[in-house]
Amino acid sequence: MVFPTAEEASPETDGPYWMHLSERIKWMNDIHGKKKQGRKLKVAEAKSLLQQHNLPTEGLKPELENRLKKAGLPIHHVEIEYNTTSKQVTDVIEGWAGKAKGKKQVLWERKQIDPWSNLL
């Protein structure tokens, strides 16, 4: 089983179950550039991200970061350094469109698992 290609996919209904809609749109296609780990999320940003995924938002920063890690969500801003000159070496950051689905994705689509139930 694979995700639909970029031409066939609709980020509103397709894509990794654990990604928010904005993340599915951003990471759908391959990106040529270098992925850099930016600064850590602030408490308000972490709470907002947890709220988007219907997870508890109370607690101190370390507890929020642990909750984000357990849910497979980022605790850092992700920055992409795009290719600015033709001599600069870049990486390809793979998107999800047209790629194979993992076991958890297939089980989630078939409603066999609830990935958020053990996080509450």
C-alpha positions as CSV (number, residue, x, y, z in Angstrom):
1,M,0.0,0.0,0.0
2,V,1.3,3.4,-0.9
3,F,0.2,7.0,-0.5
4,P,-1.4,8.6,-3.6
5,T,1.0,10.5,-5.9
6,A,1.1,14.3,-5.6
7,E,-1.3,14.7,-8.5
8,E,-3.8,12.3,-7.0
9,A,-3.4,13.2,-3.3
10,S,-5.6,15.5,-1.3
11,P,-3.8,16.5,1.9
12,E,-7.2,17.0,3.7
13,T,-7.9,13.3,3.4
14,D,-4.6,11.6,2.6
15,G,-1.2,11.6,4.2
16,P,0.3,10.4,7.5
17,Y,-2.3,10.2,10.3
18,W,0.0,11.8,12.9
19,M,0.6,15.0,10.8
20,H,-1.5,18.1,11.2
21,L,-3.1,19.4,7.9
22,S,-0.5,22.2,7.6
23,E,2.4,19.6,8.0
24,R,0.8,17.2,5.4
25,I,0.7,20.1,2.9
26,K,4.3,21.2,3.7
27,W,5.9,17.7,3.6
28,M,3.8,16.2,0.7
29,N,6.4,16.6,-2.0
30,D,10.2,16.1,-2.1
31,I,12.1,19.2,-1.1
32,H,15.7,19.9,-2.3
33,G,17.5,21.5,0.5
34,K,19.1,20.8,3.9
35,K,16.9,20.1,6.9
36,K,18.2,22.0,9.9
37,Q,17.1,21.6,13.5
38,G,16.0,25.1,14.7
39,R,15.3,26.3,18.2
40,K,13.1,24.4,20.6
41,L,9.4,25.2,20.7
42,K,8.3,27.7,23.3
43,V,5.7,26.6,25.8
44,A,2.8,28.4,24.0
45,E,3.9,26.8,20.7
46,A,4.1,23.4,22.3
47,K,0.6,23.8,23.8
48,S,-0.8,24.9,20.5
49,L,0.7,21.9,18.7
50,L,-0.7,19.5,21.4
51,Q,-4.1,21.2,21.2
52,Q,-4.1,20.7,17.4
53,H,-3.7,17.0,17.9
54,N,-6.3,16.8,20.8
55,L,-3.7,16.0,23.4
56,P,-3.6,17.4,27.0
57,T,-1.9,20.8,27.2
58,E,-1.3,21.2,31.0
59,G,2.1,20.8,32.6
60,L,5.6,22.3,32.5
61,K,7.8,22.5,29.5
62,P,9.6,19.1,30.0
63,E,6.3,17.4,30.4
64,L,5.0,19.0,27.2
65,E,8.1,18.0,25.3
66,N,7.7,14.4,26.5
67,R,4.1,14.3,25.4
68,L,5.1,15.7,22.0
69,K,7.9,13.1,21.6
70,K,5.5,10.2,22.6
71,A,3.0,11.4,19.9
72,G,5.8,11.6,17.3
73,L,5.5,15.4,17.0
74,P,8.5,17.7,16.7
75,I,9.9,19.6,19.7
76,H,12.1,21.8,17.5
77,H,11.2,24.2,14.6
78,V,12.4,22.7,11.4
79,E,14.2,25.0,9.1
80,I,15.1,24.2,5.5
81,E,18.1,25.7,3.8
82,Y,17.3,25.9,0.2
83,N,19.8,25.6,-2.6
84,T,21.0,29.1,-3.4
85,T,23.9,28.4,-5.8
86,S,24.4,25.7,-8.4
87,K,27.7,24.6,-6.6
88,Q,26.0,24.1,-3.3
89,V,25.4,20.4,-2.4
90,T,21.8,19.7,-1.2
91,D,19.9,16.8,0.2
92,V,16.5,15.6,-0.9
93,I,14.0,15.6,1.9
94,E,11.5,13.0,0.9
95,G,7.8,13.8,1.1
96,W,5.1,11.3,1.7
97,A,3.2,11.4,-1.7
98,G,3.8,8.2,-3.7
99,K,5.7,6.5,-0.9
100,A,5.0,3.2,0.9
101,K,2.7,3.3,4.0
102,G,3.9,1.9,7.3
103,K,2.2,-0.7,9.4
104,K,0.8,1.8,11.8
105,Q,-0.7,3.9,9.0
106,V,-2.5,0.9,7.5
107,L,-3.8,-0.2,10.9
108,W,-5.0,3.4,11.6
109,E,-6.8,3.6,8.2
110,R,-8.5,0.3,9.0
111,K,-9.5,1.6,12.4
112,Q,-7.6,-1.1,14.2
113,I,-5.6,1.3,16.4
114,D,-6.1,4.6,18.2
115,P,-2.6,6.1,18.4
116,W,-3.7,8.7,20.9
117,S,-5.3,6.4,23.5
118,N,-2.1,5.5,25.3
119,L,-1.0,9.2,25.6
120,L,-3.8,10.5,27.7
